[in-house]
């Protein structure tokens, strides 16, 4: 199944929803970063959330950043997404290994433990909007649910999941974000809460061959839903040697001169996609001429 996100309205326009299948992009991230299974699960959940939150953006230039700083062995995660649902990200400790949780699942909550979730929205204003909440469980979906309620005052249900194969590749990944509109009626909220209470994991539905459309149909049942848009999503990093060159130039003449004096090429790595860019001494001399 190709990766994509649907968005639409339900329950007589009292509810809006986003649902995604992200198996390929999470596997792409795993390959780029060579993450352990629990790190893949954590990063995959945050990438999926980032992609859907990117799809919420109104302007093509809008950018969403999700950042988690935590006390657990994973150290933290950063994900960035744009309005096209292009998303990239990385974990601080890609090699974290933990025993399964009591339910036999990858223990993302223990990998993160205590910490803070920060959501930064660069909407083209003078200053980006930033909201911050403490991690509730470290399972990421629950933490984002709490973020939406406390920082944006939007009653929200978030489901995120990553299912791994025995060879540690990604078998299924996806999620949904369901939000109440300000005028949602109490009966609608109660009915939807009942539907969500009985809902099994998102990855079990994907593994059964269900599409995001089918998942929403099952979830809303006779409450009614309409898909208004469908868009592709992918793991994508816009780094390049040209962009990295500008970063090297920005460090200043003194630092570049010291690099040249060492007489060795330097390697600059992109955290988001783990790409490596080499600059030999001759290239450094060219950059020195451009530096201030």
Residue pairs with C-beta under 8 A, 6 or more apart in sequence:
1 21
1 23
1 206
1 211
2 21
2 24
2 232
3 20
3 21
3 22
3 23
3 24
3 25
3 232
3 233
3 234
4 20
4 21
4 212
4 230
4 231
4 232
4 233
5 18
5 19
5 20
5 51
5 52
5 55
5 85
5 212
5 230
5 231
5 232
5 233
6 17
6 18
6 19
6 20
6 212
6 213
6 216
6 227
6 229
6 230
7 16
7 17
7 18
7 19
7 55
7 56
7 227
7 228
7 229
7 231
8 16
8 17
8 216
8 225
8 226
8 227
8 228
8 229
9 15
9 16
9 17
9 225
9 226
9 228
10 16
10 17
10 178
10 216
10 220
10 223
10 224
10 225
10 226
11 184
11 188
11 191
11 192
11 220
11 223
11 224
11 225
12 188
12 224
13 181
14 180
14 181
14 183
14 184
14 185
14 188
15 178
15 179
15 180
15 181
15 184
15 188
15 192
15 220
16 178
16 179
16 181
17 176
17 177
17 178
17 179
17 216
17 225
18 52
18 55
18 56
18 176
18 177
18 178
19 52
19 174
19 175
19 176
19 177
19 212
19 213
19 215
19 216
20 48
20 51
20 52
20 174
20 175
20 176
20 212
20 233
21 172
21 173
21 174
21 206
21 211
21 212
22 44
22 47
22 48
22 51
22 173
22 174
22 175
22 233
23 170
23 171
23 172
23 173
23 174
23 206
24 234
24 235
25 47
25 51
25 87
25 173
25 233
25 234
25 235
26 40
26 43
26 44
26 47
26 48
26 162
26 170
26 173
26 235
27 169
27 170
27 173
28 234
28 235
29 35
29 40
29 43
29 44
29 47
29 88
29 89
29 235
30 40
30 43
30 44
30 168
30 169
30 170
32 235
32 273
32 274
33 39
33 43
33 90
33 91
33 94
33 274
34 94
34 274
35 43
35 91
35 94
35 95
36 94
36 95
36 96
36 97
36 168
37 106
37 164
37 168
38 74
38 96
38 97
38 98
38 106
38 107
38 108
38 111
39 74
39 91
39 93
39 94
39 95
39 96
39 111
40 162
40 164
40 168
40 170
41 106
41 108
41 162
41 164
42 74
42 77
42 91
42 108
42 111
42 112
42 140
43 77
43 79
43 89
43 90
43 91
44 162
44 170
44 173
45 108
45 139
45 140
45 141
45 160
45 161
45 162
45 175
46 66
46 68
46 77
46 79
46 89
46 140
47 79
47 87
47 88
47 89
47 235
48 160
48 162
48 173
48 174
48 175
49 66
49 79
49 140
49 141
49 144
49 158
49 160
49 175
49 177
50 64
50 66
50 79
50 80
50 81
50 87
50 89
51 81
51 85
51 87
51 233
52 85
52 175
52 176
52 177
53 64
53 66
53 81
53 119
53 177
54 62
54 63
54 64
54 81
54 82
54 83
54 84
54 85
54 86
54 87
54 233
55 83
55 85
55 231
55 233
56 64
57 63
57 64
57 82
57 83
57 123
58 83
59 83
59 123
59 124
60 82
60 83
60 84
61 83
61 124
62 82
62 83
62 121
62 122
62 123
62 124
63 80
63 81
63 82
63 121
63 122
64 80
64 81
64 82
64 119
64 120
64 121
64 122
65 78
65 79
65 80
65 118
65 119
65 120
65 121
65 122
66 77
66 78
66 79
66 80
66 81
66 89
66 117
66 118
66 119
67 76
67 77
67 78
67 79
67 117
67 118
67 119
67 120
68 76
68 77
68 78
68 112
68 115
68 116
68 117
68 118
68 135
68 140
68 143
69 76
69 115
69 116
69 118
70 76
70 112
70 113
70 114
70 115
70 116
70 135
70 138
71 113
71 114
71 115
72 110
72 111
72 112
72 113
72 114
72 115
72 138
73 93
73 96
73 98
73 111
73 113
74 91
74 92
74 93
74 96
74 111
74 112
75 91
75 92
75 93
75 96
76 91
76 92
76 115
77 89
77 90
77 91
77 92
78 89
78 90
78 271
78 272
79 87
79 88
79 89
80 87
80 88
80 89
80 272
81 87
81 88
84 231
85 231
85 232
85 233
85 234
86 233
86 234
86 236
87 233
87 234
87 235
87 236
88 235
88 236
88 237
88 272
88 273
89 272
90 271
90 272
90 274
96 111
98 106
98 107
98 110
98 111
99 107
100 106
100 107
101 107
101 109
101 110
106 162
106 164
108 138
108 139
108 140
109 137
109 138
109 139
110 138
111 138
112 135
112 138
112 140
113 135
113 138
114 134
114 135
114 138
115 134
115 135
115 138
116 132
116 133
116 134
116 135
117 132
117 133
117 134
117 135
117 143
117 144
117 147
118 130
118 131
118 132
119 130
119 131
119 132
119 147
119 151
120 128
120 129
120 130
121 128
121 129
121 130
122 128
123 129
131 147
131 151
131 152
132 151
133 143
133 146
133 147
133 150
133 151
135 143
136 142
136 143
136 145
136 146
137 143
140 160
141 158
141 159
141 160
141 175
142 158
144 156
144 158
144 160
144 177
145 156
145 157
145 158
148 154
148 155
148 156
148 158
148 179
149 155
149 156
154 179
154 180
155 179
155 180
155 184
155 189
156 177
156 178
156 179
156 180
157 176
157 177
157 178
157 179
157 192
157 196
158 175
158 176
158 177
158 178
159 175
159 176
159 199
159 201
159 202
160 174
160 175
160 202
161 172
161 173
161 174
161 175
161 201
161 202
161 203
161 206
162 170
162 172
162 173
162 203
163 170
163 171
163 172
163 173
163 203
163 206
163 207
164 170
164 171
165 171
171 203
171 207
172 203
172 206
172 207
173 203
173 206
174 202
174 203
174 206
174 212
175 202
176 202
176 212
176 215
176 216
176 219
178 192
178 196
178 219
180 188
180 189
180 192
188 223
191 223
192 220
192 223
195 219
195 220
195 221
195 223
196 219
199 219
202 215
205 214
205 215
205 218
206 215
210 218
213 227
216 225
216 227
217 225
235 273
237 270
237 272
237 273
237 275
239 270
239 272
239 273
239 275
241 277
244 268
244 270
244 277
245 279
245 287
247 268
248 256
248 266
248 268
248 279
248 284
248 287
249 256
249 287
249 290
249 291
251 291
252 291
252 292
253 288
253 291
253 292
256 284
256 287
256 288
256 291
257 288
259 266
259 284
260 281
260 284
260 285
260 288
263 281
264 281
265 278
265 279
265 280
265 281
266 278
266 279
266 284
267 276
267 277
267 278
267 279
268 276
268 277
268 279
269 275
269 276
269 277
270 276
270 277
279 287
